[in-house]
Amino acid sequence: MSSDRLSAALARAETACERIDGAMARIEKQSERDDALREDVRAALAELDQLIAARENEDAA
């Protein structure tokens, strides 16, 4: 393999690695947003559960 072809192949490999690194960073960022959303949903459900329980207690009294 000529050095020009080898250099071109190495450049393509480097570009591919950079694209993979960028994709991984985007996936990690999305995962962090997903985790934050899950926590918000958990908090909303807990609040809703408390409101339902309070209403049931009022109705029972």
Phi, psi and omega per residue, in radians:
M1 nan 2.346 -3.119
S2 -1.287 2.775 -3.124
S3 -1.158 -0.522 3.087
D4 -1.155 -0.760 3.129
R5 -1.173 -0.679 3.113
L6 -1.126 -0.761 3.104
S7 -1.074 -0.736 3.126
A8 -1.138 -0.717 3.121
A9 -1.126 -0.730 3.106
L10 -1.145 -0.658 3.102
A11 -1.134 -0.716 3.097
R12 -1.127 -0.701 3.118
A13 -1.118 -0.724 3.110
E14 -1.111 -0.735 3.104
T15 -1.085 -0.736 3.117
A16 -1.091 -0.733 3.111
C17 -1.095 -0.708 3.117
E18 -1.122 -0.701 3.111
R19 -1.144 -0.691 3.098
I20 -1.110 -0.786 3.110
D21 -1.032 -0.743 3.121
G22 -1.126 -0.727 3.119
A23 -1.120 -0.734 3.123
M24 -1.099 -0.691 3.119
A25 -1.115 -0.728 3.108
R26 -1.132 -0.698 3.119
I27 -1.107 -0.758 3.134
E28 -1.108 -0.729 3.128
K29 -1.113 -0.742 3.118
Q30 -1.096 -0.703 3.130
S31 -1.072 -0.705 3.114
E32 -1.118 -0.708 3.106
R33 -1.159 -0.684 3.104
D34 -1.086 -0.747 3.126
D35 -1.087 -0.730 3.124
A36 -1.129 -0.710 3.113
L37 -1.129 -0.758 3.102
R38 -1.017 -0.745 3.133
E39 -1.116 -0.726 3.095
D40 -1.085 -0.720 3.127
V41 -1.148 -0.751 3.095
R42 -1.015 -0.784 -3.135
A43 -1.117 -0.730 3.128
A44 -1.135 -0.719 3.118
L45 -1.160 -0.669 3.095
A46 -1.113 -0.733 3.112
E47 -1.130 -0.736 3.104
L48 -1.093 -0.727 3.105
D49 -1.054 -0.721 3.113
Q50 -1.132 -0.726 3.120
L51 -1.118 -0.715 3.118
I52 -1.146 -0.772 3.126
A53 -1.084 -0.717 3.117
A54 -1.109 -0.729 3.138
R55 -1.140 -0.722 3.106
E56 -1.102 -0.673 3.116
N57 -1.157 -0.665 3.096
E58 -1.130 -0.740 -3.124
D59 -1.180 -0.564 -3.130
A60 -1.326 -0.414 -3.070
A61 -1.433 nan nan
